[in-house]
């Protein structure tokens, strides 16, 4: 037999073996898919997962005490043993997050490499150890009844940018992974596309928001889908995976999409004490609703990093205590928020070697350890996981006793998103977020649209929304909401007096009292384009005596430097938007992406705000266009297509959905 024929037959045999392995792995866990805002199985049941995490490197496997020196068999034996040990300890786990650690894919022998440094990434080593380490571990976990979330090697650089080397790196990694026949379309495997992006820069090198992150990650998604790979994909947010609100306005496109969140004590409105982070439920809930709820109302969430324990144990990343749901503490309040969201899966990021040592027996002498202290994460989570498992086995369905819409009048800023506060109270005392399960009819889609249960402000004006929710017992609850969308609203829910330092604002009088050296005003997560206007006008009711200045920021950071305009003895400022300069370096600023606008004061007194508006003459507010027509697309629309700033749209590049001016009429493109 010719060598070439032998080689071809060996290759076919290998592919056949791989296909058999993939088929066997796929058969051991029920297939999951994304349907609306939930993970569902083939029977249509909602599935929320609870698990742990593994990292395949000597350091994270007990600091090199168990295996080292690129010992594949040592790594596999140890990490398979961790899975076996955790399950043997009685943990009711159903998923594991597995890190394809850069220990394997970086060129060996180069020391001091940071996890965000991809300069020593070796694509051939990655392919080799994907086959020898990462795939075998994923298939082993699935064989044990665990779904797998695969995470790429390392972490994101501090600043990423569309078209940069790291984006290409992610495309390369996921192109390789999504072509592997054992992983591709395996319903037990999800891909978490990046780990802990911090900040993203726009084309001008300035810090941008979630809309830019969506543009960054979309080509990675497209690369995976181009390979015919339909695995569930988990999208990371900015701010170390804590910022998600903007995805409601600019979601990543495609099917089988969820979002991967990280949650540690203090990330969502916690107060750092001397040893532990102090968490108050009301503040924690507000932070969660600001950043997570707008996303969880239309897509499933997986919290892929989370843990806590009192600082004295030094065995967790998060430093806090369990506390009481609805009161103080992190752990119990995290569980409550996850449960009430209804579609949040989560894991415990504690080291697997510790979880495998767990014993469900409280110390007789009352001398707690990290594993037995109810205020550290292992003990309560062990029992919570058992509770979740019983609910799954029993087919638990909540019995609703009441439905509440907390607000029927809402103010929003253009380009922002807000999860509708529609909740259902159950006989178990849970207050479930059910906004994503309601249906909506919007009077003016040019002002606001609805994605899942999240309102997305499209343009200035007022709209009414008819809301209808049918509870599990078949009873229908109907409501109507009025939404005002405005650039600079002086309302309690539109104006934030505490952008920096804690302040107060009285919408009836317009009086703002900031904290010392504080700042209050308006924040636009995805930025707003003011380039079509000539001026912005800020007027006070009376002279101020607290050093007030009016400031605009063209970067998505309060510390990026602003155009600063002191009031002094004046009660009106007229700022030329085309000539704004950053005070710190006299650099001309860009009005096409403004992220923060508002008032700075010393905090020594009040500034009384009369109005803030955009103007083309410096005196009168700029007027809007009224009538709205609707076209299904622009392909056959009349010529003369402009955006709302009056700029002509190039005819050979028609835009997607949004608001445009077509032959002099404001038109919504669906």
C-alpha positions as CSV (number, residue, x, y, z in Angstrom):
1,X,0.0,0.0,0.0
2,X,1.4,3.4,-0.9
3,X,2.5,5.7,1.9
4,X,0.1,8.4,0.8
5,X,-2.9,6.0,1.0
6,X,-1.8,4.8,4.4
7,X,-1.5,8.4,5.5
8,X,-5.0,9.2,4.2
9,X,-6.5,6.2,5.9
10,X,-4.8,7.1,9.2
11,X,-6.3,10.6,8.9
12,X,-9.7,9.2,8.2
13,X,-9.5,6.9,11.2
14,X,-8.5,9.8,13.4
15,X,-11.4,11.9,12.2
16,X,-13.8,9.0,12.7
17,X,-12.4,8.5,16.2
18,X,-12.9,12.2,17.0
19,X,-16.4,12.1,15.6
20,X,-17.3,9.1,17.8
21,X,-15.8,10.8,20.9
22,X,-17.8,13.9,20.1
23,X,-21.0,12.0,19.6
24,X,-20.4,10.1,22.9
25,X,-19.8,13.4,24.8
26,X,-22.9,15.0,23.4
27,X,-25.1,12.2,24.6
28,X,-24.3,12.6,28.3
29,X,-25.9,16.0,29.0
30,X,-29.3,17.2,27.7
31,X,-28.8,19.7,24.9
32,X,-29.3,23.4,25.8
33,X,-30.1,26.4,23.6
34,X,-31.0,30.0,24.1
35,X,-34.6,30.9,23.8
36,X,-35.5,34.5,24.6
37,X,-33.8,35.3,27.9
38,X,-33.4,31.7,29.1
39,X,-31.3,28.6,28.7
40,X,-33.8,25.8,27.8
41,X,-33.6,22.1,27.2
42,X,-35.3,20.3,24.3
43,X,-38.4,19.8,26.5
44,X,-38.7,23.6,26.8
45,X,-37.8,23.7,30.5
46,X,-35.8,26.7,31.8
47,X,-32.4,25.6,33.0
48,X,-30.1,27.6,35.4
49,X,-26.7,26.1,36.0
50,X,-24.6,26.1,39.2
51,X,-21.0,25.1,39.2
52,X,-17.3,25.8,39.8
53,X,-14.1,26.7,37.9
54,X,-10.9,25.0,36.8
55,X,-7.6,26.4,35.5
56,X,-5.1,24.1,33.9
57,X,-1.7,25.4,35.1
58,X,0.7,24.3,37.8
59,X,0.3,27.5,39.8
60,X,-3.5,27.3,40.0
61,X,-3.2,23.6,40.7
62,X,-1.8,24.0,44.2
63,X,1.2,26.2,43.3
64,X,3.0,23.5,41.4
65,X,2.9,20.9,44.2
66,X,1.0,18.4,42.1
67,X,2.5,18.5,38.6
68,X,4.8,20.8,36.6
69,X,7.1,20.9,33.6
70,X,4.3,20.6,30.9
71,X,3.3,17.2,32.3
72,X,0.1,16.4,30.3
73,X,-0.7,13.2,32.1
74,X,0.0,14.8,35.5
75,X,-2.3,17.7,34.6
76,X,-5.1,15.4,33.4
77,X,-4.9,13.1,36.4
78,X,-4.9,16.0,38.9
79,X,-7.8,17.9,37.3
80,X,-9.9,14.8,36.6
81,X,-9.4,13.9,40.2
82,X,-10.6,17.4,41.3
83,X,-13.9,16.8,39.3
84,X,-14.3,13.4,40.9
85,X,-13.5,14.7,44.4
86,X,-16.0,17.6,44.2
87,X,-18.8,15.3,43.0
88,X,-17.8,12.7,45.6
89,X,-18.1,15.4,48.3
90,X,-21.8,15.7,47.5
91,X,-21.7,19.0,45.6
92,X,-24.7,19.2,43.2
93,X,-22.7,20.8,40.4
94,X,-24.0,20.9,36.8
95,X,-21.3,23.0,35.0
96,X,-17.6,23.9,35.1
97,X,-15.8,26.9,33.7
98,X,-12.5,25.7,32.3
99,X,-9.6,28.1,31.6
100,X,-7.4,27.2,28.6
101,X,-4.4,28.6,30.5
102,X,-1.6,30.4,28.5
103,X,0.8,28.2,30.4
104,X,0.3,25.7,27.6
105,X,0.1,28.1,24.6
106,X,2.9,30.6,25.4
107,X,6.5,29.9,24.2
108,X,8.1,28.1,27.2
109,X,11.2,29.4,29.1
110,X,10.1,33.1,29.0
111,X,9.4,34.3,32.6
112,X,7.5,37.2,33.9
113,X,4.9,37.2,31.2
114,X,1.6,38.8,32.3
115,X,-1.6,37.1,31.5
116,X,-2.7,40.0,29.2
117,X,0.5,39.7,27.1
118,X,-0.1,37.8,23.9
119,X,3.3,38.5,22.3
120,X,4.5,35.0,23.2
121,X,1.3,33.1,22.1
122,X,2.3,30.1,19.9
123,X,-0.6,29.0,17.7
124,X,0.9,25.6,17.1
125,X,1.3,25.0,20.9
126,X,-2.3,26.0,21.4
127,X,-3.5,23.5,18.8
128,X,-1.3,20.8,20.3
129,X,-2.6,21.3,23.9
130,X,-6.2,22.0,22.8
131,X,-6.0,18.4,21.6
132,X,-4.0,16.9,24.5
133,X,-5.4,18.9,27.5
134,X,-8.3,21.2,26.9
135,X,-10.6,18.9,24.8
136,X,-10.0,15.8,27.0
137,X,-10.8,17.8,30.1
138,X,-14.0,19.2,28.5
139,X,-15.1,15.8,27.4
140,X,-14.3,14.3,30.8
141,X,-16.5,16.9,32.5
142,X,-19.4,16.3,30.2
143,X,-19.1,12.6,30.8
144,X,-19.6,13.4,34.5
145,X,-22.8,15.3,33.7
146,X,-21.3,18.8,33.7
147,X,-21.8,21.4,31.1
148,X,-18.6,23.2,30.2
149,X,-17.8,26.9,29.7
150,X,-14.5,27.2,27.8
151,X,-12.5,30.4,28.5
152,X,-9.6,31.6,26.2
153,X,-6.0,31.8,27.4
154,X,-5.3,34.8,29.7
155,X,-7.0,38.1,30.2
156,X,-7.7,41.2,28.1
157,X,-5.1,44.0,27.9
158,X,-6.1,47.2,29.9
159,X,-7.3,48.9,26.7
160,X,-8.6,47.2,23.7
161,X,-9.6,48.7,20.3
162,X,-11.5,47.5,17.3
163,X,-9.0,46.1,14.8
164,X,-6.2,45.6,17.4
165,X,-3.9,42.6,17.8
166,X,-5.9,41.2,20.7
167,X,-9.1,41.1,18.6
168,X,-7.2,39.1,16.0
169,X,-5.9,36.9,18.7
170,X,-9.4,36.1,19.9
171,X,-10.6,35.4,16.4
172,X,-7.6,33.0,15.9
173,X,-8.3,31.2,19.2
174,X,-12.0,30.7,18.6
175,X,-11.5,29.9,14.9
176,X,-9.4,26.9,16.0
177,X,-11.7,25.9,18.9
178,X,-14.9,26.2,16.8
179,X,-13.5,23.9,14.1
180,X,-12.7,21.1,16.4
181,X,-15.2,18.3,15.7
182,X,-15.4,17.3,19.4
183,X,-16.4,20.8,20.5
184,X,-18.2,22.2,17.5
185,X,-22.0,22.1,18.0
186,X,-21.5,20.1,21.2
187,X,-24.6,21.2,23.2
188,X,-22.7,20.6,26.4
189,X,-20.1,23.2,25.6
190,X,-20.3,27.0,25.7
191,X,-17.6,29.5,24.8
192,X,-16.9,32.6,27.0
193,X,-15.3,34.8,24.3
194,X,-12.9,36.9,26.5
195,X,-12.0,37.4,30.1
196,X,-12.3,40.7,31.9
197,X,-12.1,43.5,29.3
198,X,-11.4,46.7,31.3
199,X,-11.7,49.7,28.9
200,X,-12.2,50.0,25.1
201,X,-11.0,52.9,23.0
202,X,-12.8,54.3,19.9
203,X,-11.2,55.1,16.6
204,X,-9.8,58.4,18.1
205,X,-8.2,56.6,21.0
206,X,-10.7,57.8,23.5
207,X,-12.5,55.6,26.1
208,X,-15.8,54.4,24.7
209,X,-18.7,52.3,26.0
210,X,-20.6,49.1,25.5
211,X,-21.6,49.9,21.9
212,X,-17.9,49.8,21.0
213,X,-17.5,46.5,22.9
214,X,-20.3,45.0,20.8
215,X,-18.5,46.1,17.6
216,X,-15.3,44.6,19.0
217,X,-16.7,41.1,19.9
218,X,-19.1,40.8,16.9
219,X,-16.4,39.7,14.4
220,X,-15.3,37.0,16.9
221,X,-18.9,35.8,17.0
222,X,-19.1,36.0,13.2
223,X,-15.9,34.0,12.8
224,X,-17.3,31.2,15.0
225,X,-20.6,31.1,13.1
226,X,-18.8,31.1,9.7
227,X,-17.4,27.7,10.7
228,X,-20.9,26.3,11.1
229,X,-20.5,26.3,14.9
230,X,-23.7,27.0,16.8
231,X,-22.5,26.6,20.4
232,X,-23.9,29.0,23.0
233,X,-21.6,32.0,23.2
234,X,-21.1,34.1,26.3
235,X,-20.3,37.8,25.7
236,X,-18.1,39.7,28.3
237,X,-18.8,43.3,29.3
238,X,-16.4,46.1,30.2
239,X,-15.1,47.1,33.7
240,X,-13.7,43.6,34.4
241,X,-17.1,42.1,33.3
242,X,-19.3,44.4,35.4
243,X,-20.8,46.8,32.8
244,X,-23.7,45.5,30.6
245,X,-26.5,48.1,30.4
246,X,-25.4,49.3,27.0
247,X,-25.9,45.9,25.4
248,X,-29.6,46.4,25.4
249,X,-29.2,49.3,22.9
250,X,-26.4,47.6,20.9
251,X,-26.6,43.8,21.5
252,X,-24.3,41.3,19.9
253,X,-26.1,39.9,16.9
254,X,-26.9,36.2,16.4
255,X,-28.6,33.2,17.9
256,X,-27.6,31.3,21.0
257,X,-26.1,34.4,22.7
258,X,-25.7,34.9,26.5
259,X,-23.6,37.2,28.6
260,X,-20.8,36.3,31.0
261,X,-20.7,38.4,34.2
262,X,-18.3,38.7,37.1
263,X,-19.5,39.7,40.5
264,X,-17.3,40.3,43.6
265,X,-18.1,42.1,46.8
266,X,-18.0,45.9,46.3
267,X,-18.4,45.8,42.5
268,X,-22.0,46.9,42.6
269,X,-22.2,49.6,45.2
270,X,-20.3,48.2,48.1
271,X,-18.3,50.0,50.8
272,X,-14.8,48.9,51.5
273,X,-14.1,48.5,55.2
274,X,-10.8,47.8,57.0
275,X,-11.0,44.1,56.4
276,X,-14.3,43.2,54.6
277,X,-16.5,44.9,52.0
278,X,-19.8,46.0,53.6
279,X,-22.8,45.3,51.4
280,X,-26.3,46.7,51.8
281,X,-29.0,45.0,49.9
282,X,-30.7,48.1,48.6
283,X,-27.4,49.5,47.2
284,X,-26.4,46.2,45.8
285,X,-29.8,45.8,44.1
286,X,-29.5,49.3,42.6
287,X,-26.1,48.5,41.1
288,X,-27.3,45.2,39.8
289,X,-30.4,46.8,38.3
290,X,-28.3,49.5,36.7
291,X,-25.8,47.2,34.9
292,X,-27.1,43.6,34.9
293,X,-30.9,43.8,34.7
294,X,-31.0,45.7,31.3
295,X,-29.1,42.7,29.8
296,X,-30.8,39.8,31.8
297,X,-34.2,41.0,30.6
298,X,-33.5,39.8,27.1
299,X,-30.6,37.3,27.4
300,X,-29.4,34.6,29.8
301,X,-26.6,35.5,32.2
302,X,-23.8,33.3,33.5
303,X,-21.8,34.6,36.4
304,X,-18.4,33.0,35.7
305,X,-16.5,34.5,38.6
306,X,-17.9,35.0,42.1
307,X,-16.9,34.1,45.7
308,X,-16.6,35.6,49.1
309,X,-15.3,35.0,52.6
310,X,-14.2,37.0,55.6
311,X,-10.7,38.4,55.1
312,X,-9.2,36.3,57.9
313,X,-9.4,33.1,55.9
314,X,-7.4,34.4,52.9
315,X,-9.0,31.7,50.8
316,X,-11.2,33.7,48.4
317,X,-10.9,36.6,46.0
318,X,-13.9,38.5,47.4
319,X,-13.6,39.7,51.0
320,X,-17.0,39.9,52.6
321,X,-19.5,37.7,54.5
322,X,-22.7,35.8,53.7
323,X,-25.1,38.0,55.7
324,X,-28.8,38.0,55.4
325,X,-30.9,38.3,52.2
326,X,-32.5,41.7,52.1
327,X,-30.1,43.1,54.7
328,X,-26.4,43.3,55.1
329,X,-23.7,41.0,53.5
330,X,-22.7,39.8,50.1
331,X,-23.4,36.1,49.7
332,X,-27.1,35.9,50.6
333,X,-27.9,39.1,48.7
334,X,-26.1,37.8,45.6
335,X,-28.2,34.6,45.7
336,X,-31.4,36.6,46.1
337,X,-30.6,38.9,43.1
338,X,-29.6,35.9,41.0
339,X,-32.8,34.0,41.9
340,X,-35.1,36.9,41.4
341,X,-33.6,37.6,38.0
342,X,-34.9,34.1,37.0
343,X,-32.2,33.5,34.3
344,X,-28.9,33.8,36.1
345,X,-26.5,30.8,36.2
346,X,-23.5,31.1,38.5
347,X,-20.5,29.4,39.9
348,X,-18.3,29.4,42.9
349,X,-14.7,30.6,42.0
350,X,-13.1,29.0,45.1
351,X,-10.3,26.6,44.3
352,X,-11.4,23.1,43.3
353,X,-9.0,21.5,45.7
354,X,-10.8,23.2,48.6
355,X,-14.2,22.3,47.3
356,X,-13.2,18.6,47.0
357,X,-12.3,18.6,50.7
358,X,-15.7,19.8,51.8
359,X,-17.5,17.7,54.4
360,X,-21.1,18.5,55.3
361,X,-20.6,18.5,59.0
362,X,-20.4,21.5,61.3
363,X,-17.5,21.6,63.8
364,X,-18.6,20.2,67.2
365,X,-16.4,22.7,69.0
366,X,-17.7,25.6,67.1
367,X,-14.2,26.4,65.7
368,X,-15.1,27.4,62.2
369,X,-12.8,27.0,59.2
370,X,-13.1,28.4,55.7
371,X,-15.1,25.3,54.6
372,X,-17.4,25.2,57.6
373,X,-18.1,28.9,58.4
374,X,-21.6,29.9,57.3
375,X,-20.2,33.4,56.6
376,X,-17.8,32.0,54.0
377,X,-19.0,30.9,50.6
378,X,-18.5,27.1,50.6
379,X,-20.9,26.2,53.4
380,X,-24.0,28.1,52.2
381,X,-23.3,27.4,48.5
382,X,-23.1,23.7,49.2
383,X,-26.6,23.7,50.7
384,X,-28.0,26.2,48.1
385,X,-26.8,23.9,45.3
386,X,-28.7,21.0,46.9
387,X,-31.8,23.2,47.1
388,X,-31.5,24.0,43.4
389,X,-31.1,20.3,42.6
390,X,-34.2,19.4,44.5
391,X,-36.2,22.1,42.7
392,X,-35.0,20.8,39.3
393,X,-36.0,17.2,40.3
394,X,-39.4,18.4,41.5
395,X,-40.1,20.6,38.5
396,X,-40.5,23.6,40.7
397,X,-42.7,26.4,39.4
398,X,-43.3,29.6,41.4
399,X,-46.8,30.4,42.6
400,X,-47.4,34.1,42.0
401,X,-49.4,36.0,44.6
402,X,-49.1,39.5,43.2
403,X,-47.6,41.5,40.3
404,X,-46.2,45.0,40.6
405,X,-45.0,47.7,38.2
406,X,-43.0,50.0,40.4
407,X,-43.0,53.0,38.0
408,X,-45.5,54.0,35.4
409,X,-43.8,57.3,34.5
410,X,-40.1,57.0,33.4
411,X,-37.5,59.5,32.2
412,X,-34.6,58.3,30.1
413,X,-31.6,59.8,28.4
414,X,-31.1,59.1,24.6
415,X,-29.1,56.0,23.9
416,X,-29.6,54.6,27.4
417,X,-31.4,51.4,28.5
418,X,-33.5,50.6,31.6
419,X,-35.0,47.3,32.7
420,X,-38.7,47.8,33.4
421,X,-39.4,47.3,37.1
422,X,-42.1,44.7,36.6
423,X,-42.0,42.0,39.4
424,X,-44.0,39.1,40.6
425,X,-44.1,38.1,44.3
426,X,-44.2,34.3,45.0
427,X,-45.4,32.3,47.9
428,X,-41.8,31.6,48.7
429,X,-41.2,35.3,49.3
430,X,-39.2,35.8,46.1
431,X,-39.7,39.0,44.1
432,X,-39.1,37.8,40.5
433,X,-38.1,40.0,37.7
434,X,-40.7,39.2,35.0
435,X,-40.3,42.1,32.6
436,X,-38.6,39.9,30.1
437,X,-41.7,37.6,30.1
438,X,-44.2,40.4,29.3
439,X,-45.4,41.6,25.9
440,X,-45.2,45.3,24.9
441,X,-47.0,47.7,22.5
442,X,-45.2,51.0,21.9
443,X,-47.0,54.1,20.7
444,X,-43.9,55.8,19.3
445,X,-40.9,53.5,18.4
446,X,-39.0,56.6,17.4
447,X,-38.8,57.5,21.0
448,X,-38.4,54.2,22.8
449,X,-38.2,50.5,21.8
450,X,-38.3,47.4,24.0
451,X,-35.8,44.6,23.9
452,X,-36.9,41.7,26.1
453,X,-38.1,43.6,29.2
454,X,-35.6,46.5,28.7
455,X,-36.6,50.0,27.4
456,X,-34.1,51.4,25.0
457,X,-34.3,55.2,24.4
458,X,-34.2,55.9,20.7
459,X,-34.8,59.6,20.4
460,X,-36.2,62.6,22.2
461,X,-40.0,62.8,22.9
462,X,-42.7,61.0,24.7
463,X,-44.2,57.5,24.2
464,X,-46.7,55.3,26.0
465,X,-46.1,51.5,26.4
466,X,-48.9,49.0,27.0
467,X,-47.5,46.1,29.1
468,X,-49.2,42.7,29.5
469,X,-47.9,39.9,31.7
470,X,-49.5,36.5,32.2
471,X,-48.4,34.7,35.3
472,X,-47.7,30.9,35.7
473,X,-51.3,30.5,37.0
474,X,-52.7,32.0,33.8
475,X,-53.8,35.4,35.2
476,X,-53.1,38.4,33.0
477,X,-51.8,41.7,34.4
478,X,-52.0,44.9,32.2
479,X,-50.3,48.2,32.7
480,X,-49.4,51.4,30.8
481,X,-46.1,53.3,31.1
482,X,-45.3,56.8,30.0
483,X,-41.7,57.4,28.9
484,X,-40.0,60.8,28.4
485,X,-36.7,60.8,26.5
486,X,-34.7,63.9,26.9
487,X,-31.0,64.9,26.7
488,X,-31.0,67.0,29.9
489,X,-34.1,66.1,32.1
490,X,-34.3,67.7,35.5
491,X,-36.2,64.8,37.0
492,X,-35.5,62.5,39.9
493,X,-34.8,59.5,37.6
494,X,-33.2,61.5,34.8
495,X,-30.6,63.5,36.8
496,X,-27.8,61.8,38.8
497,X,-26.5,64.1,41.6
498,X,-23.8,61.6,42.6
499,X,-21.7,61.0,39.5
500,X,-18.8,61.9,41.8
501,X,-19.3,62.1,45.6
502,X,-22.7,61.7,47.1
503,X,-25.1,64.6,46.3
504,X,-28.8,65.5,46.4
505,X,-31.1,66.9,43.8
506,X,-34.6,68.4,44.2
507,X,-36.4,68.2,40.8
508,X,-39.2,70.5,42.0
509,X,-36.7,73.4,42.6
510,X,-33.8,72.4,40.4
511,X,-31.5,72.6,43.5
512,X,-28.3,70.5,43.3
513,X,-26.1,70.0,46.3
514,X,-23.1,67.9,45.4
515,X,-20.7,66.2,47.8
516,X,-17.4,68.0,48.5
517,X,-15.7,68.6,45.1
518,X,-18.6,66.6,43.7
519,X,-20.3,66.4,40.3
520,X,-23.9,65.8,39.3
521,X,-25.6,65.6,35.9
522,X,-26.2,63.1,33.1
523,X,-24.2,60.1,31.9
524,X,-24.6,58.4,28.5
525,X,-23.2,55.0,28.5
526,X,-22.8,54.7,24.7
527,X,-22.2,58.5,24.1
528,X,-24.4,61.0,22.3
529,X,-23.7,62.9,19.1
530,X,-24.2,66.6,19.5
531,X,-22.2,67.6,16.4
532,X,-25.3,68.8,14.5
533,X,-25.8,71.5,17.1
534,X,-23.9,74.7,17.5
535,X,-24.4,75.5,21.2
536,X,-25.3,74.0,24.6
537,X,-26.9,76.5,27.0
538,X,-27.0,76.1,30.8
539,X,-29.1,78.5,32.8
540,X,-29.4,78.9,36.6
541,X,-32.3,80.2,38.6
542,X,-30.0,82.5,40.6
543,X,-26.3,83.2,41.2
544,X,-24.4,80.4,42.8
545,X,-21.9,80.6,45.6
546,X,-20.3,77.2,45.5
547,X,-17.7,77.5,42.7
548,X,-20.0,75.9,40.2
549,X,-18.8,75.1,36.7
550,X,-20.5,73.3,33.8
551,X,-18.5,70.5,32.3
552,X,-18.7,68.2,29.3
553,X,-16.6,65.0,28.8
554,X,-16.0,63.4,25.4
555,X,-14.5,60.2,26.9
556,X,-16.3,57.6,28.9
557,X,-14.5,58.4,32.2
558,X,-14.9,61.1,34.8
559,X,-11.2,61.4,35.0
560,X,-10.5,61.9,31.3
561,X,-10.5,65.7,31.5
562,X,-13.4,68.0,30.5
563,X,-14.4,71.3,28.9
564,X,-14.9,73.4,32.1
565,X,-16.9,76.6,32.1
566,X,-17.1,78.6,35.4
567,X,-20.4,80.4,36.2
568,X,-18.8,83.0,38.5
569,X,-21.5,85.6,38.9
570,X,-23.3,84.7,35.7
571,X,-26.6,82.7,35.6
572,X,-26.2,81.6,32.0
573,X,-23.4,79.9,30.0
574,X,-23.5,79.5,26.2
575,X,-20.9,77.0,25.1
576,X,-19.8,76.6,21.5
577,X,-19.9,72.9,20.9
578,X,-17.6,73.2,17.9
579,X,-14.9,75.0,19.9
580,X,-14.9,73.1,23.1
581,X,-11.4,72.5,24.6
582,X,-10.2,70.2,27.3
583,X,-9.0,72.4,30.2
584,X,-6.1,70.1,31.1
585,X,-4.3,70.4,27.7
586,X,-6.4,72.8,25.6
587,X,-7.1,70.0,23.2
588,X,-10.1,70.5,20.9
589,X,-12.9,68.1,21.9
590,X,-15.2,66.1,19.8
591,X,-19.0,66.8,20.2
592,X,-19.9,63.7,18.2
593,X,-19.4,61.5,21.3
594,X,-20.2,63.1,24.6
595,X,-20.5,60.8,27.6
596,X,-20.9,63.0,30.7
597,X,-22.5,66.5,31.1
598,X,-23.2,68.3,34.3
599,X,-22.2,70.6,37.2
600,X,-19.2,70.5,39.5
601,X,-19.2,72.4,42.8
602,X,-17.2,72.6,45.9
603,X,-20.1,71.3,47.9
604,X,-20.3,74.4,50.0
605,X,-23.7,75.3,48.8
606,X,-26.4,74.7,46.2
607,X,-26.5,75.4,42.6
608,X,-30.1,76.0,41.3
609,X,-30.5,74.7,37.8
610,X,-33.2,76.3,35.6
611,X,-32.6,74.4,32.3
612,X,-30.0,73.0,30.0
613,X,-30.7,72.7,26.3
614,X,-29.2,72.4,22.8
615,X,-29.4,75.5,20.5
616,X,-28.4,76.6,17.1
617,X,-28.6,80.4,17.9
618,X,-27.4,80.4,21.5
619,X,-30.7,81.6,22.7
620,X,-33.6,79.3,21.8
621,X,-33.8,75.5,22.1
622,X,-33.2,73.6,18.8
623,X,-36.5,72.1,17.5
624,X,-37.1,68.5,16.6
625,X,-38.7,66.9,13.6
626,X,-42.2,65.5,14.4
627,X,-44.0,63.2,11.9
628,X,-42.8,59.6,11.8
629,X,-43.2,57.3,8.9
630,X,-42.1,53.6,8.8
631,X,-40.2,51.7,6.1
632,X,-39.4,48.1,6.3
633,X,-36.0,48.8,4.7
634,X,-34.2,51.5,2.7
635,X,-33.5,49.4,-0.3
636,X,-36.6,50.8,-2.2
637,X,-37.0,54.0,-0.3
638,X,-37.0,57.4,-2.1
639,X,-33.7,59.1,-2.7
640,X,-32.5,61.8,-0.2
641,X,-31.7,59.8,2.9
642,X,-30.2,61.7,5.9
643,X,-29.5,61.0,9.5
644,X,-31.1,63.1,12.3
645,X,-28.2,65.5,12.2
646,X,-28.8,66.3,8.6
647,X,-25.9,64.3,7.1
648,X,-26.6,62.5,3.9
649,X,-26.3,58.7,4.0
650,X,-24.2,57.2,1.2
651,X,-26.6,55.5,-1.1
652,X,-24.3,52.5,-1.7
653,X,-24.1,51.8,2.0
654,X,-27.7,51.8,3.3
655,X,-27.9,51.8,7.1
656,X,-29.7,49.2,9.3
657,X,-32.6,49.8,11.6
658,X,-32.9,53.2,13.2
659,X,-34.2,56.8,12.7
660,X,-33.5,58.7,9.4
661,X,-34.9,61.5,7.4
662,X,-36.3,60.3,4.0
663,X,-37.4,63.1,1.6
664,X,-37.9,65.5,4.5
665,X,-39.8,63.1,6.8
666,X,-38.5,61.4,9.9
667,X,-38.6,57.7,9.2
668,X,-38.2,54.6,11.4
669,X,-36.4,51.8,9.6
670,X,-37.3,48.4,11.1
